[in-house]
Amino acid sequence: MVLDEKDPGPGISVLLPGHPRLADDESDQVFHTGAILAIIDNTAGWCIRDHRDYVEGTSMATSDLRVDFLRAASLTQTLRVRAECEAINDNVAFVRATAEDAETGLVVATGLATFMLGTPSGLDSTIGSD
């Protein structure tokens, strides 16, 4: 996975080249849907940091993620995942994402995500200290 710095669109874009370890099944030679879901989640989180209302250093956690798979993606393809943070309201960020064939632009999956901002990022030392 690599940041696609040549992509002029809003938000961020990353590229994921096909690889046998990302296969759904060795005989099918298509991306596992879990791999696509994971890169959409990851890219969606990254793009929040690109939003004008994001406060640097704020932690976050995925609270909801919906991914609709439109078609299988061959491992001979490179996937481009684009994600844009639509809004940040109080402590919630809203993100829209797509996964597409980087060469043809054919959409493979779409995603919508919400993230809680300001989630604890370490262990609370007061837990269990009675």
Secondary structure, DSSP 8 states (H G I E B T S, - for coil): -EE-TT--SSSEEEEEE--GGGBS-TTT-BB-HHHHHHHHHHHHHHHHTTSTT--TT--EEEEEEEEEE-S--BTTSEEEEEEEEEEEETTEEEEEEEEEETTT--EEEEEEEEEEES---S--TTTT--
